[in-house]
Amino acid sequence: MAGKIVIDMERCKGCGLCVAVCPKKNIAVSRESNKNGYFPAQAKNVGCTACTQCAVVCPEGIIEVLLEEPDRLRIVATAAKKDTPHLVEEKR
């Protein structure tokens, strides 16, 4: 089974944390900037094991990891949505 990393490159700030934690070195910093002027992380998706370390460490929560199984594609890790309940109530 192979993994696939999906990064929202327009929202990425290029901090490089995902690049540092990827055990297979499947993520690199892009040579082109996004619309905000950051050089975002870019997935190579070669030999990804879907370990989800990149998604866990991402401070922006913009990395999604998928696991390709023979008959389907399954989401392994994704960022929490804005409307999900939180343990700590936000001030308004």
N, C-alpha and C positions, 0 to 999 in steps of 0.2 A: 504494500500500500504506500502510495506516495502522498506527500502533502503539497499544498499550494498556499502561498502567502499573497494576500491582497492588501495593498496599502493605498489609502486615499492620498495620493501624492500632492493634491492641491491644498490639503489641510496639514501636511507634514511640515514641521519646522526644522528638520534636519539635525536633530540633537545627536544622532548616532548611537543611541543606547541599543536599539535593535541590532545594529551592525555588530556591536561589541558582544552581545550575548548569543548570537546565532552560532551554534556549534558546527554547522556545516558551511558557514560563510556564504549563505545564500542571499544576503542582503548587502547592498553597497550604496554609497551616496551617489546620487545622480550628478552628471556633469552639467545638466541644465537646470536652471532655477524654475520654481513654480510661479504662479501669478503674484504671490506675496513676496517674492525675492529670496526665498529660502531654497537651499539645495536639498531636496527631499530624499528619503530613503527609497530604494528601488529594489524590488524582489527579482532574483534571478530564477528561482524555482527549479533548480537543478539539484536533485538529491535531497530535497526537503523531507524531513521525517515527521512533520507536524508536531514538534515538541511543544509549541505554543509559547516559548520563552520570549519571543519578540512581541507578541500580543500582550503578555503580562507586564512587560517592562515599559511599554509605550505610554508616556505621560499624557498624550493627547487621546489615547483610546481609538486610534484610527486604523489599527491592523486587525485583519480577520484571517484566521488560519482554517483552511479546509482540508479534509482528509478524503482522498480519492479512493473509493472502494470499487471493486469490480462492477457492481451494478448501480452505484449511486455516488453522489458527492455529499459529504456530511460536514457541517460546520462544527469545528472543534473548539474554537475560541473566537469571541467577538466582544466588542466593547458594549457596555451597558447602555441602553437607550435612555434618553432624557426623561421619559415618563415612567421608568421603573421605580418602585418604592425604595427608599433609602432607610438605613437604620437610624441615621441622624437627620432630624428635620431641618430643612433649610430655612434661613430667615428671609422674610420677604419685605 
